[in-house]
Amino acid sequence: MARTRHRDRRGRGLRGPLLPASLPAARTRAERFDDLVLDAVDRIGDEWRPQVEPIEFGVEDVPPNDPSPWEAGEVPLGRYFPQDRGLPPRVVVYRRPVETRAEDEADLADLIRQVVIEQVAHALGVDPERLDPRYGRD
C-alpha cells in the first residue's frame, strides 16, 4: 500500500510561489531578456518596417559549437541566418554572452539594441547608422 505525502520531509507543508505570476518581479531573467530584444526591434524606424517584418527574431542561451570562419576566437553575440529551404530569415541573439559582457541593466539594454541593429543591418545590406542614427554614439 502506497503512502500519500501531504507535507515535505521537514513537515512544513507544500510550498507555493513567492510572487504571483502577475507581478513584474516574477519574470525570469530570460523573459526580461526576450522583452529587451523585442524592444530593440520595435525601436527600428518605421521606414524600415516593411523590410524588417519578414525577419524572425529569436533568443538562444549560447551559440552553437560550430563558429563561422570570421568568428574564430570570438564568442558571437548574435547571428543572422538568411532565408533557407522555406525558413524565413532569422536574427538570433545569444543571451549568455550578451549578459556576460553587460555591466548593468542599462548596459544590457544598450548592448542588445546594438546587436539587433548590427544583425538587421547585415540582413538588409545597409550600414547600422542608417537603421539607427544613434548607433555607435551611445
C-alpha positions as CSV (number, residue, x, y, z in Angstrom):
1,M,0.0,0.0,0.0
2,A,1.4,3.4,-1.1
3,R,1.6,6.3,1.3
4,T,0.5,9.7,0.2
5,R,2.7,12.6,1.3
6,H,0.9,15.8,2.2
7,R,3.9,17.6,3.6
8,D,7.5,17.9,2.7
9,R,10.1,16.0,4.6
10,R,10.5,18.6,7.3
11,G,6.8,18.8,8.0
12,R,6.3,22.4,6.8
13,G,3.7,21.7,4.1
14,L,3.7,22.4,0.4
15,R,5.4,25.5,-0.8
16,G,3.9,27.9,-3.2
17,P,5.4,30.6,-5.4
18,L,7.0,33.6,-3.7
19,L,5.4,36.1,-6.0
20,P,2.2,35.9,-8.0
21,A,2.9,35.5,-11.8
22,S,1.1,38.8,-12.5
23,L,3.8,40.9,-10.8
24,P,6.8,42.1,-12.9
25,A,9.3,40.8,-10.3
26,A,8.1,37.3,-11.0
27,R,9.5,37.4,-14.6
28,T,12.7,35.4,-15.1
29,R,15.9,36.9,-16.4
30,A,15.4,35.1,-19.7
31,E,11.9,36.6,-20.0
32,R,13.2,40.1,-19.3
33,F,16.0,39.5,-21.9
34,D,13.3,38.5,-24.5
35,D,11.4,41.7,-23.8
36,L,14.6,43.8,-24.3
37,V,15.2,42.1,-27.7
38,L,11.6,42.9,-28.7
39,D,12.0,46.5,-27.5
40,A,15.2,46.8,-29.6
41,V,13.3,45.6,-32.7
42,D,10.5,48.0,-32.1
43,R,12.9,50.9,-32.0
44,I,13.9,50.4,-35.6
45,G,12.4,53.2,-37.6
46,D,9.1,53.0,-39.4
47,E,10.7,53.5,-42.8
48,W,12.4,50.1,-42.3
49,R,9.4,48.3,-41.0
50,P,8.4,46.6,-44.4
51,Q,11.9,45.2,-44.8
52,V,12.2,44.1,-41.2
53,E,8.7,42.4,-40.9
54,P,9.7,39.1,-42.7
55,I,12.7,38.6,-40.3
56,E,12.0,36.4,-37.3
57,F,13.8,37.3,-34.1
58,G,14.9,34.7,-31.5
59,V,17.0,34.3,-28.4
60,E,19.2,31.3,-27.6
61,D,21.2,30.8,-24.5
62,V,24.5,30.1,-26.2
63,P,25.8,30.0,-29.7
64,P,26.3,26.5,-31.3
65,N,29.7,24.9,-31.2
66,D,30.4,25.5,-35.0
67,P,31.6,29.1,-35.3
68,S,31.7,30.7,-38.7
69,P,35.2,31.3,-40.1
70,W,35.1,35.0,-39.4
71,E,34.2,34.3,-35.7
72,A,37.3,32.3,-34.9
73,G,38.4,33.1,-31.4
74,E,35.3,35.2,-30.6
75,V,32.1,34.3,-29.0
76,P,29.3,35.8,-31.2
77,L,26.6,37.9,-29.5
78,G,24.2,37.4,-32.4
79,R,23.8,35.9,-35.9
80,Y,21.8,36.5,-39.0
81,F,20.6,33.4,-40.8
82,P,19.4,34.1,-44.4
83,Q,16.2,32.6,-45.8
84,D,16.9,28.9,-46.4
85,R,14.8,25.9,-47.5
86,G,11.4,27.5,-46.7
87,L,12.6,29.0,-43.5
88,P,12.3,32.8,-43.2
89,P,15.3,35.0,-42.5
90,R,16.2,35.0,-38.8
91,V,18.2,37.0,-36.3
92,V,19.3,35.2,-33.2
93,V,20.7,37.0,-30.1
94,Y,22.7,34.8,-27.7
95,R,21.6,35.6,-24.1
96,R,24.6,34.3,-22.0
97,P,27.4,36.0,-24.0
98,V,25.5,39.3,-24.0
99,E,24.7,39.2,-20.3
100,T,28.3,38.4,-19.6
101,R,29.5,41.5,-21.3
102,A,26.9,43.9,-19.9
103,E,27.8,45.7,-16.7
104,D,24.3,46.5,-15.5
105,E,20.6,46.6,-16.8
106,A,21.1,49.8,-18.8
107,D,24.2,48.5,-20.4
108,L,22.4,45.2,-21.2
109,A,19.6,47.1,-23.0
110,D,22.2,49.1,-25.0
111,L,24.2,46.1,-25.9
112,I,21.1,44.2,-27.0
113,R,20.0,47.1,-29.2
114,Q,23.5,47.3,-30.7
115,V,23.5,43.6,-31.5
116,V,20.0,43.7,-33.0
117,I,20.8,46.8,-35.1
118,E,24.0,45.2,-36.4
119,Q,22.3,41.9,-37.4
120,V,19.3,43.6,-39.1
121,A,21.7,45.9,-40.9
122,H,23.6,42.9,-42.1
123,A,20.3,41.3,-43.2
124,L,19.3,44.3,-45.2
125,G,22.7,45.1,-46.6
126,V,22.9,48.6,-45.1
127,D,25.1,50.4,-42.6
128,P,23.9,50.2,-39.0
129,E,23.9,54.0,-38.8
130,R,21.1,54.1,-41.5
131,L,18.9,52.0,-39.3
132,D,19.6,53.8,-36.1
133,P,21.3,57.3,-36.3
134,R,22.4,56.8,-32.6
135,Y,24.3,53.6,-33.3
136,G,27.9,53.9,-32.2
137,R,27.3,57.1,-30.3
138,D,26.0,55.6,-27.1
